[in-house]
């Protein structure tokens, strides 16, 4: 299936107080940007046709792929001045780069690449800055076995805050971490049918409009996941992923740890 990735956000929470106009999907985790890690995840499960919805900082993303160096993350032999790769990352990928507007909501970005999805009953979509080790094949199968128009991963609340139960007199009767509440958050990793476009108005939002309307029809499927799922919305979150990479703790790199489907 084709994979639509939303790469056009400003990523204001990723700013670290210095002049930095690199878009969030191009922030580094190890030797490669977040976007590369997301794409490698999908490629591991056999989905290697990508549609990148570009906006802010599009030239960084284009330049990364136009000057891509396989040797940065693959073993190779240098023989008589010629590089012989022992493995490859992106040689079998097809990547479409589409300008979907500087300030477009995600739903509108999806609408603007619809012509590249014609003829595809189902396709995948995701944010370009969130990593997981979830079993994508299982996610897709659960969706295809239903008549749902959309599926989304849902995860426990990520906040580290605590909720407080108290009476009218202010006396506290209980304290509970937000993550332990019976609530779920949108975690991305969408599986979609063409029906979603029927619910996306111009300038609309994928979750609120597309998924929201399908939910009213009883045609939105959730895939609850309590395993590894980590966004990189802030400098702190991206730094934590980078530190984990350096320490060899890389659960999202399913292509290395043999999780999920064979590469």
Order of alpha helices (4+ residues) and beta strands (2+ residues): beta-beta-beta-alpha-beta-alpha-beta-beta-beta-alpha-beta-beta-alpha-beta-beta-beta-beta-beta-alpha-beta-beta-alpha-alpha
